[in-house]
Structures are given as structure tokens and as C-alpha cells.
């Protein structure tokens, strides 16, 4: 069995959190919970569709992480950048409110970039092993 380091487990946890977050936000746009539609600058319908796609892609990335696929951290880098840019677009300004989602996206970006070489080799460094 390949060993996973702590940052791999954190990356997996963040991928799970982001998939759940985007699924809930997509549902909230669809049902207009918490008056979310009025809180964003771009048309909410676009954010609804993009949120659903991103939620699915986070699940795909999670499966890739669990299978040691070299494309998984690259997909997470792209999703993290999308999330970061999305905060600026959604709030409609360069001076955004720092929300937890933004901070988690920054952490995701850093961890995914650091994981690229390990996943390219097909194994992690560290002593934590699954099962």
C-alpha cells in the first residue's frame, strides 16, 4: 500500500468539503434559500449551472485522489483558481469580503500544487497508510 502524508489527507478532506459546499450553494440558488440570488452580481442562473458543474468536478477530483491519479491534483488546482476568481466575480469587486470559502480555496491551491509531484510519481511520501 502506498503511504499518504498528512497533506494528502487534508487535500482529500478539502475536496469533500468543496464538493458538499458547491452542491449546497447550487441547491440554494435553485430554491432561492437565504435570498442568495439577490446577493450576487452576475446572473444567478449562470452561477447555478457553474456551481453544479464544479460540485461534480470536485467529486471527480476526489475519486482521482483516492486512486492516485496524476491528473487529480491538476484538476484541483484548476478548481481552486476557479473558486478564487469566482469570489471576485460573485461579489462584483476587487475588494472582496474574505469568506471561509476563499481561505479554503487558497489552502486547496497550495496543497494541490504541493501534491503534483507526489501524484505524478504515483505515490506519496510520509508514514500514514490507508487500511
N, C-alpha and C positions, 0 to 999 in steps of 0.2 A: 504494500500500500504506500502511496505517496503521502508525505507529510505536508501538512498545511501549517503555515505560520499564523500568528495572531492577526496580522493584517489581512490575510486571506479570509479568515472567519468574519472580520469586521466588514470586508467588502461584500461578502455573501449577505450579512445582516442588512447592510445598507441597500443592496439590490432588492431584498424582500420588502424593506420599508418603503422604498421608492415605488415599487410595483403597487403596493397597497395604497400609498398616498395618491398616485395618479388615478387609480381605479375609483377611489372615493371622490376625488375632485371632479372626475368625469361624471360620476353619478350626480354630484351636487349641481353641476352645470345643467344636466338633463332635467333634474327635478326642481331647479331653482331654489335649492336649500340655502339658507343663510343669506339670501339675496346676493349670491355670488355673481350673478350675471351683471349686476349694476356696479360691481367693484373692479371691473377690468376695463381697460381702454379698447383693445381690439374686439371685434365681434365675438361674442361668446360661443357662437356656433363653430367657429374655427378652432377655438380653444377646446371645445368639447371633442371634436374629431381628433385633434392632435393629442389630447390627453389620453384618449383611448388607445391610440396607436403606441404612444410612449409606454403606457402601462403594459401592453403586450410585449413590447421590446425589452422591458426590464425583466419580464418573466423569461423570455428567450435568453437574455444575458445570464440570468441566474442558472438556468439549465446548463448553459455553456461553462459557467464557472464550476459547477459541480462535476462536470465531465472533463475538466482541464482543457477545454477547447481554447486554442491560441487567439481566436477572434473575440472571445468573450470580454476580456478587459478593453479591447479596442472599441467594442460596441458600447461599453460603459463610459469610456472617455467621451465618445460622441453624445451619449445621452446626458452626461454631466454638463457638457458645454451647452447642449440644448436647454437644459434646466436653468443654467445660469443666465443665458441670454433671455430665456423665457420670463424670468423675473423682471428684467428691464422692460421687455415688450409688454408684459401683462400690466405692470404698474404705469407704463407710459412715460417714464422719465429716467434720466441717468442718475438721479439722486433717489435711489430706492430705499424703502424700509428694509432693514436686514431682518429677514424672517428665518425661522429654523430651516425651512426647505432650502434656502440659499446657502446657508452654512453647511448643511449636509451635502449639497451638490459640490461644494468646494472640496470637502473631505473625500467625497467619491472620486472626484477628478484626480486628486493627489494619490489616493490608494490605487486607483486603476492604472495610472501611469507607472507607479512603482511595481505593479504586478505584471506589466507587459513582458519583461524578460523571463520571469518565472514561468509564465504560461506558454511562452514561446518554446521553452525547453521541455514543457510537459510535466514539470514537477516543481514543487515549492521547496523552499528552504525552511528549516525550522523543525521542531520536535513534536508538534501536535499532529497526531494521525487520526483519521476517522475510523470509527468502528473499533 
